[in-house]
Amino acid sequence: MSGVLNTVDQRTNLVGENRLELLLFSLNSRQVFAINVFKIREVIQVPLLTKLPGAHHHIVGVASLRGVPVPVIDLRGAIGFPPPRGEVEENLIITEYNRTVQGFLVGHVRNIVNTTWTEIQPPPKSAGRANYLTAITQIKEDIVEIIDVEKVLAEIIDYDTSISEGVLDNDLSTEMVGRKVLIVDDSSTARMQVKGVLSQLGLEIVECLDGLEAINLLKSWADDGINVAEDLLLMITDAEMPEMDGYKLTYEVRNDPRMKDLYITLNTSLSGSFNDAMAKKVGCDRFISKFQPDVLVEVAQTRLKQVLDKSA
């Protein structure tokens, strides 16, 4: 199993081309689930787990990986599936989200598939808001459900949206009120987190669920004669989204003369120097890792200072 991801470092050329690779797995049912390969560090057999008294009921223990303690989450239970009957195959997917490392206990790990974001669709609206999916796709005869890991983690880890003392610039507070920020993210949890922080500044929040929806909205504004770069203080976009990812969205904005000066911040649970390089390649102004309330405030304030200095 350790060989499943041994070429992950060679796959980075997919990002920026509106492509992705998914690791497919089951939760000991007929359904097929997936996580983006770029979020995954390794896949291993389940090691000996140490119980944590008082831990969240979906944390089944802690694994020691090369001397580093990693919390292990029962993904089956976390998304509302019943416990398996009898002995079943179990594997551990080690991931990195929002600058933290965690393991997800799953069933059979199948394989990695290469696809495009245009083949990834949002879950049906009839699925309701309580579902744990960010998207679905079809791989051959299988419907593949892509897990909203950020939603899973947010229900286990208490993400604080409060802003630290001393971060807010009081001289900018009145200038901030009423300015618009566009948030683009397929995870309703991630959008809620960012909105919860920036709303404290008096900013008006506009939300889009993916890059395609965002670029269509921006183009419609431009068609109506709106100066997008002036009307929006900034756009904050996720990297991974169905139909059009954040890199492709940025590329499309930069190549439209009517909106090419829009300030764009890439806000993603992916981490590492690779993403800094990709952000610069496609023309993002900033790259930040989720979820950091103080950094979000700093980005908004820095951008506002630029706007005010330009108009002075």
Buried (B, 14 or more C-beta within 10 A) or exposed (E): EEEBBEEBEEBBEBBBEBBBBBBBBBBBEEEBBBBBBBBBBBBBEBBEBEEBEEEBEBBBBBBEBEEEEBBBBBBBBBBEBEEBEEEBEBBBBBBBBBEBBBBBBBBBBBEBBEBBBBBBBBBEEEEEEEBBBBBBBEBEEBEBBBBBBBBBBBBBBEBEBEBEEEEBBEEBEEBBEEBEBBBBBBBBBBBBBBBBBBEBBEBEBBBBBBBBBBBEBBBEBBEEEBEBBEBBBBBBBBBBBBBBBBBBBBBBBBEBEBBEEBBBBBBBBBBEEEBBEBBEEBBBBBBBBBBBBBBBBBBBBBBBBBBEEEEE
